[in-house]
Amino acid sequence: MGARKALKPLRSIAIFGAVGALVAGIALPAFASPKPTEAAATTTLQQLAAVDAQSLVVASQATAAPLSRGTFSATTPEEIAKKKAEEAAAARAAAATTASAQFNSAGYALTSPGSGEVRYPLPMGSWNVSRTIGGGHNGADMLAPAGTPIYAAAAGVVRASAESIGGYGVCIMLDSVVGGQRVQTTYGHMIYGSRQVQVGQTVAAGQLIGYVGSTGRSTANHLHFEVWINGGLVEPMSWLSVNAG
């Protein structure tokens, strides 16, 4: 009787132990195994993290390529504008040379070159020709800085001198006789108030008569220079080249 009472507590402990082991065996594997969706989500996040990390590494290793000044010729708007202006001036000069070559200047010679009877109207080296006669344009446009002195191309009498003569703006016209031929020369687009001679005045070849400007129908500082011989229009630069030297 006493032995049976002693075995009852032991049996109860064994039963509780078996039940506990059974519960642990069922529950723990469930907690240990993640759900398929959670595992997939975890893998996706890891992959994204790995991709992001790689992109950051690549970015951190990128270096800026050094710039060589030898690969370009202008770095500022001013340099670019200057370069374009030089190229445009060269193109205009080439076009003017080509246009002048189209004229037969054989009949233009009225005096010995270098005699001083015919002079260039602007100081040598101060101008370049942008265009000459043709297409309704009756003279040579000699580009020069504002204020460049203008001289009489030949001795003569002032036929016109005014602050505004049509599209010429401030203009002077001279009547001359060169080599026995009647020569008329026109000087347009002068600066306002710069005329040095008046109508009826006699001038000498090479005498100062005004200054380069951009008056009248003009978009840049230049001298519009015309030459007429016995009432016929001639190409001014060719005429100067065979008479002034």
Stockholm file with secondary structure:
# STOCKHOLM 1.0

chainA/1-245         MGARKALKPLRSIAIFGAVGALVAGIALPAFASPKPTEAAATTTLQQLAAVDAQSLVVASQATAAPLSRGTFSATTPEEIAKKKAEEAAAARAAAATTASAQFNSAGYALTSPGSGEVRYPLPMGSWNVSRTIGGGHNGADMLAPAGTPIYAAAAGVVRASAESIGGYGVCIMLDSVVGGQRVQTTYGHMIYGSRQVQVGQTVAAGQLIGYVGSTGRSTANHLHFEVWINGGLVEPMSWLSVNAG
#=GR chainA/1-245 SS CHHHHHHHHHHHHHHHHHHHHHHHHHHHHHHHSCCHHHHHHHHHHHHHHHHHHHHHHHHHHCCCCCCCGGGCSCCSHHHHHHHHHHHHHHHHHHHHHHHHHTSCGGGGCCSCTTSSSBCCSSCTTSCEEEECSBTTBCSEEEECCTTCEEECSBCEEEEEEESCCGGGCEEEEEEEEETTEEEEEEEEEECTTCCCCCTTCEECTTCEEEEBBCCSSCSSSEEEEEEEETTEEECHHHHHHHHTC
#=GC SS_cons         CHHHHHHHHHHHHHHHHHHHHHHHHHHHHHHHSCCHHHHHHHHHHHHHHHHHHHHHHHHHHCCCCCCCGGGCSCCSHHHHHHHHHHHHHHHHHHHHHHHHHTSCGGGGCCSCTTSSSBCCSSCTTSCEEEECSBTTBCSEEEECCTTCEEECSBCEEEEEEESCCGGGCEEEEEEEEETTEEEEEEEEEECTTCCCCCTTCEECTTCEEEEBBCCSSCSSSEEEEEEEETTEEECHHHHHHHHTC
//
